[in-house]
């Protein structure tokens, strides 16, 4: 395990190296999510899939493989996020994941609260940990908020998921914040990813309960 100061130096150097792409990737994600929330149609769902293909391949190749070689187990992380991008691309054929806004007041409220929190990742990081540019962890170019967004959007239609994608997202979302990101590196904003993972997993179990009992 590398020291927290070294880890944050890697994050800082990455932010400086890719500027202004982290803000472009964030803006693109924001526009596509707003478009999806307004249109609620298949085209919007597929555009979000395109975004995840692009974002996860970016994270796998640019963040981990090219600029994150000093991170522990970067090859495993490169493989995980590159595979996520490839699986989202494959899902254009099989269409196992269809993004939808959930039904029901409670589900819808939690869905929108988590969406807001995901986009507020850099603000939460600044408030809780004092992380400012170039140490901002931002959706679209960094693994944790991008994972959180994918899980929140999947939770809107948890009866229709791709198991491979869902499991890979959960592997990153639940263990890492508890054992590494928060206690080792002080990435308090990753509480948002943890909540997204726990919520989407819990919701899937709840929605599947009648089926499991038959």
Secondary structure, 3 states (H helix, E strand, C coil): CCCHHHHHHHHHHHHHHHCCHHHHHHHHHHHHHHHHHHHCCHHHHHHHHHHHHHHHHHHHHHHHHHCCCCCCCHHHHHHHHHHHHHHHHHHHHHCCCCCCCCCCHHHHHHHHHHHHHHHCHHHHHHHHHCCCCCCCCCCCCCHHHHHHHHHHHHHCCCCCCCHHHHHHHHHHHCHHHHHHHHHHHCCHHHHHHHHHHHHHHHHHHHHHHHHHHC
